[in-house]
Amino acid sequence: MRDLNYQLKQLCARNRDGSFATRHDRERLLDLIAHQLHELGFRHMQTSSLKPRHVERLVERWRGEGLGAGTIKNRMAALRWWAEKIGKPGVVASRNDHYGIAERTFVTNCSKAREISESVLARVGDPWTAMSLRLQAAFGLRRSESIKIQPSWADRGDVLVLKGSWTKGGREREVPIRAGGQRALLDEAKRLAAGGSLIPREMTYVQQLRRFEHQCARAGIHQVHGHRHHYAQSRYLALTGWPAPAAGGPTSKQLTAEQKVVDRAARLQISAELGHGRLQVVAIYCGT
């Protein structure tokens, strides 16, 4: 491991702010950034070596690769964290538009939903990873939730209860168990987990998360968050009787007054099932 990669790893170990998922993602991004700085010709860097020219060259590379604004902004956040921890916050400009990074577009009526087929699942060699992917699609779970879940504990008959320790922000929530397919899948998950979680007993969460990422990459499965988009749009159709705007349905401006009442109730329900505290977030999944 090069000096910069190692030093950034140590910097992350000493500064454990944020949730586990946040820390994991930050360390992964900083490791990638260290590799890319080396590829750009910046050799023998230390964590204290970060300068504005390094940031500018990285942004230039990312924009040249055609990365989305959201992806670049996540990397910029990791760079700002690095700069702050070494006492040099001014190395990275406070505003992304300084680097010509476009504003992130959160809400569009273009669907980001992803379905997962049996043929794609067949390429996943790890049964725990495959089960996590299936639970994401069936219950709208986040990646970490689908790995940490203890199916036998979570199954309460007509609802799936998610512990706060599994969820983003520590918010416990319930997801209805509605269809026969969900029940059959949950029973299969309970047999696989054998009273535990979807982390094999000999592994830690981090180890299984890395195996999950590796298995998905090998199988060509990308943007797993799209399974939550598909779940949200499916629920919107079931609750309202018409497709979500992101799935080709009518926009909010095209709804009648009566339909708008149904639309709002559906969005409130979907927000609760996805574990979001704000109604506006549902627009990211379903459109407006």
Secondary structure as GFF3:
##gff-version 3
##sequence-region A 1 288
A	DSSP	alpha_helix	3	14	.	.	.	ID=ss1
A	DSSP	alpha_helix	20	39	.	.	.	ID=ss2
A	DSSP	three_ten_helix	47	49	.	.	.	ID=ss3
A	DSSP	alpha_helix	52	64	.	.	.	ID=ss4
A	DSSP	alpha_helix	69	85	.	.	.	ID=ss5
A	DSSP	three_ten_helix	89	91	.	.	.	ID=ss6
A	DSSP	three_ten_helix	96	99	.	.	.	ID=ss7
A	DSSP	alpha_helix	118	121	.	.	.	ID=ss8
A	DSSP	alpha_helix	127	139	.	.	.	ID=ss9
A	DSSP	alpha_helix	143	148	.	.	.	ID=ss10
A	DSSP	alpha_helix	151	154	.	.	.	ID=ss11
A	DSSP	beta_strand	159	162	.	.	.	ID=ss12
A	DSSP	three_ten_helix	168	170	.	.	.	ID=ss13
A	DSSP	beta_strand	173	176	.	.	.	ID=ss14
A	DSSP	alpha_helix	180	193	.	.	.	ID=ss15
A	DSSP	alpha_helix	205	219	.	.	.	ID=ss16
A	DSSP	alpha_helix	226	240	.	.	.	ID=ss17
A	DSSP	three_ten_helix	245	247	.	.	.	ID=ss18
A	DSSP	three_ten_helix	252	254	.	.	.	ID=ss19
A	DSSP	alpha_helix	257	274	.	.	.	ID=ss20
A	DSSP	three_ten_helix	279	281	.	.	.	ID=ss21
A	DSSP	alpha_helix	282	286	.	.	.	ID=ss22
###
